[in-house]
Amino acid sequence: MYALVKTGGKQYRVAKDDKILVERIAADEGAEIILDDIIMLGDGDKVTVGTPRVEGAAVSAKVVSQTRGPKIIIFRRKRRKNHRRTQGHRQDLTLLQITAIAEDGKALKPKSAPAKKTAPKAEAAKAAPKKAAKKAAPKAEAKAAPKKAAAKTTAAKKATAKKATAKKAAAKK
């Protein structure tokens, strides 16, 4: 079975286990995404062409990596004017691996890999106010301590400076 998928303004013919480079899709590596803009489905002799899309069809894909394309140099010049401009560009791309193609897109459900990452953030947000209150008291003590230490260090520096000048004076006599 194969499908014609539209993403990023381009069309791709995909089958199960294919890897394709598409325009950047905002998803984490390892995340499962659903592409639902299917133009055509084919299964042997049975071909379903959408007008403009096949309703209900979907393709499931796993994000393998987020990468960038090759560097392209844009060079502009105007003759007889000594006018030259150089510019470079690298396109952001996403590498997808097709995991399943279904005529009924409801059967495809993305796995909850990103959900694991969001749960600790919620717990951290709840614990943050408690930690902030605990940190406030030690900070007040810490601010007072460096001032005393600073006073001691400047006094020590002055004492060493006086000793050094006394030694120099003794050496000149």
C-alpha positions as CSV (number, residue, x, y, z in Angstrom):
1,M,0.0,0.0,0.0
2,Y,1.2,3.5,-0.8
3,A,-0.1,7.1,-0.3
4,L,0.5,10.5,-1.8
5,V,1.1,12.8,1.1
6,K,1.2,16.6,1.0
7,T,3.3,18.4,3.6
8,G,5.3,21.6,3.5
9,G,3.9,22.6,0.1
10,K,5.3,19.4,-1.5
11,Q,3.9,16.0,-2.4
12,Y,5.6,12.7,-1.4
13,R,4.8,9.2,-2.5
14,V,5.3,7.0,0.6
15,A,5.0,3.4,1.6
16,K,5.4,1.7,5.0
17,D,9.0,1.9,6.4
18,D,10.0,4.6,3.9
19,K,12.2,7.5,5.2
20,I,11.5,11.0,3.7
21,L,13.1,14.4,4.2
22,V,10.3,17.1,4.5
23,E,10.2,20.7,5.4
24,R,10.6,21.3,9.2
25,I,7.8,20.0,11.4
26,A,7.7,21.2,15.0
27,A,8.0,17.9,16.8
28,D,10.6,16.3,19.1
29,E,12.8,13.5,17.9
30,G,11.1,10.1,18.5
31,A,7.6,11.7,18.5
32,E,4.8,10.0,16.5
33,I,2.9,12.4,14.1
34,I,-0.1,11.9,11.9
35,L,-0.1,13.3,8.4
36,D,-3.8,13.7,7.3
37,D,-3.4,15.6,4.1
38,I,-3.6,12.5,1.8
39,I,-4.1,13.2,-2.0
40,M,-4.2,9.6,-3.2
41,L,-4.1,6.0,-1.8
42,G,-3.1,3.0,-3.7
43,D,-3.3,-0.7,-2.8
44,G,-2.4,-2.9,-5.7
45,D,-5.0,-2.3,-8.4
46,K,-7.3,-0.4,-6.1
47,V,-6.5,3.4,-6.4
48,T,-8.4,6.0,-4.5
49,V,-8.0,9.6,-5.8
50,G,-9.1,12.4,-3.6
51,T,-11.1,15.5,-4.7
52,P,-8.9,17.3,-3.5
53,R,-8.1,14.9,-0.6
54,V,-9.1,11.4,0.5
55,E,-11.4,12.0,3.5
56,G,-10.5,10.1,6.6
57,A,-7.2,8.7,5.3
58,A,-4.1,9.3,7.4
59,V,-0.4,8.3,7.5
60,S,1.5,7.8,10.7
61,A,5.2,8.7,10.9
62,K,7.9,8.8,13.5
63,V,10.3,11.8,13.7
64,V,13.8,10.3,13.3
65,S,15.7,13.6,13.4
66,Q,15.6,17.3,12.9
67,T,18.4,18.3,10.5
68,R,19.4,21.0,8.0
69,G,20.0,20.9,4.3
70,P,23.1,21.8,2.4
71,K,24.3,25.4,2.4
72,I,23.2,27.3,-0.7
73,I,25.1,30.4,-1.7
74,I,23.1,33.3,-3.2
75,F,25.4,35.7,-5.2
76,R,24.0,38.9,-6.7
77,R,25.9,41.4,-8.8
78,K,25.3,44.3,-11.0
79,R,27.6,44.8,-14.0
80,R,29.8,47.8,-14.3
81,K,28.8,49.0,-10.8
82,N,31.2,47.1,-8.5
83,H,28.0,45.9,-6.7
84,R,28.3,42.4,-5.2
85,R,26.2,40.8,-2.5
86,T,26.7,37.2,-1.1
87,Q,24.2,35.5,1.1
88,G,24.0,31.9,2.4
89,H,21.0,29.8,3.4
90,R,20.4,26.4,5.0
91,Q,16.9,24.9,5.0
92,D,15.5,23.3,8.2
93,L,14.4,19.7,7.5
94,T,12.8,16.8,9.3
95,L,13.5,13.2,8.6
96,L,10.4,11.0,8.9
97,Q,10.0,7.3,8.9
98,I,6.5,6.1,7.8
99,T,5.1,3.6,10.3
100,A,1.6,3.0,9.0
101,I,-0.9,4.0,6.2
102,A,-4.6,3.7,6.9
103,E,-7.8,4.5,5.0
104,D,-9.5,5.1,8.3
105,G,-7.3,7.7,10.1
106,K,-9.1,7.2,13.4
107,A,-7.3,3.8,13.7
108,L,-4.0,5.6,13.9
109,K,-3.2,7.2,17.2
110,P,0.2,8.8,18.0
111,K,2.1,7.1,20.9
112,S,2.5,9.3,24.0
113,A,6.3,9.7,23.9
114,P,6.2,13.4,24.4
115,A,3.7,13.1,27.3
116,K,6.4,11.6,29.5
117,K,8.4,14.9,29.2
118,T,5.5,17.1,30.1
119,A,4.6,15.3,33.3
120,P,7.8,16.2,35.2
121,K,7.3,19.9,34.2
122,A,3.9,20.0,35.8
123,E,5.3,18.5,39.0
124,A,8.2,21.0,39.0
125,A,5.8,23.9,38.6
126,K,3.9,22.8,41.7
127,A,7.1,22.4,43.7
128,A,8.6,25.7,42.5
129,P,6.7,28.1,44.9
130,K,7.8,25.9,47.9
131,K,11.4,25.9,46.7
132,A,11.3,29.7,46.1
133,A,10.2,30.3,49.7
134,K,13.0,28.1,51.1
135,K,15.6,29.7,48.9
136,A,14.6,33.3,50.0
137,A,15.7,32.9,53.6
138,P,19.2,31.4,52.8
139,K,19.8,34.2,50.3
140,A,19.3,36.9,52.9
141,E,21.9,35.2,55.1
142,A,24.2,34.7,52.2
143,K,24.1,38.4,51.2
144,A,25.1,39.5,54.7
145,A,28.0,37.1,54.9
146,P,29.9,38.2,51.8
147,K,30.0,41.8,53.1
148,K,31.8,40.8,56.2
149,A,34.2,38.6,54.3
150,A,34.8,41.5,51.8
151,A,35.8,43.8,54.7
152,K,38.3,41.2,56.0
153,T,39.9,40.7,52.6
154,T,40.4,44.5,52.0
155,A,41.9,44.9,55.5
156,A,44.3,42.0,54.8
157,K,45.3,43.6,51.4
158,K,46.1,46.9,53.1
159,A,48.2,45.2,55.7
160,T,50.3,43.4,53.1
161,A,50.7,46.6,51.1
162,K,52.0,48.4,54.2
163,K,54.5,45.6,54.9
164,A,55.8,45.8,51.3
165,T,56.4,49.5,51.4
166,A,58.2,49.2,54.8
167,K,60.5,46.6,53.3
168,K,61.2,48.8,50.3
169,A,62.0,51.8,52.5
170,A,64.4,49.6,54.6
171,A,66.1,48.3,51.5
172,K,66.8,51.9,50.3
173,K,68.5,52.9,53.6
